[in-house]
Amino acid sequence: MHRRTALSVSAALLLAAPLLSACSGEARPGTAAVVGGERITTSALQAQVKDVRDAQQRSGNAAQLMAGSTQLERVKLSKMIQLRVLEKAAATAGITVSVKEIEEVQKGQLAQTGGSRQKMDEIMLAQRVPLAPGQVEDEIRFQLLFTKLSDRYGEDKVLEPLAKAAEQLHIEVNPRYGAWDTRQITVGDQQTSWISQKTRPEQPPAGA
């Protein structure tokens, strides 16, 4: 199975009206992003971050893992948005991923670690986008959808349906986490005075 943890497109994508902002121009409280008219709440994002941090703390090399994932809020939000882009493109193409397919991949991953779930969890935590145990199924779904779309359209042309799907979803990101990069389909850096930066994305732990 091809493994890809980031998507890139070169087509320009359209953004929706400012769904993140209220009439006063302030960011709507509790919203990390709006995708397809649906909110990704800050609480949902922070829950994913907390699960990873808790799993890292339980690891034998917690300091190293945490030092290597200082922008965890941003990368997790990117992945949550990217999954929705993949789901939109897959739905348009009539592509699905079954529970059985996900289970088969999980069995294969477990077999590669000699049946050690602890070792598999450690491998997932060490990825560029670290995964807590409860997040593995979504990651497998992500990879399967991307692989099936690549098989359908060809690896050199799969970016076209992804770009179209992203455009249709009208993605907008709270500037607290950065800016939606239409070329890379990810959340990147942004300098902005749109909202007060009273609460910043995670910083490296002291001494890391």
Disulfide bonds with the S-S distance in Angstrom:
none
